[in-house]
């Protein structure tokens, strides 16, 4: 089991306030996770090639497409708002980021 100081240090780094009961619980859980890492360290991987992509997938995102306008004043409001995910009238709705 991990020392209480180690769990409290991880909690501080994570900005978590833990009770004594939680410290005891998480020390057991973290110790179990570290034991699993120990098992991985024991595996003989010297002949295994490193991989970073195992599915063979390539970039699944669509390419960005631009539409050129000679002058934005020639666009209609509907054309300008066509790509907005949420609209309310002629306004683009965005999530609130500042509290009232």
Residue pairs with C-beta under 8 A, 6 or more apart in sequence:
1 27
1 28
1 31
2 27
2 30
2 31
2 34
3 27
4 23
4 27
6 27
6 30
7 18
7 23
7 26
7 27
7 30
8 18
8 23
10 30
11 17
11 18
11 23
11 26
18 26
69 75
72 80
77 90
81 87
81 90
81 92
84 92
84 93
86 92
86 93
86 94
87 93
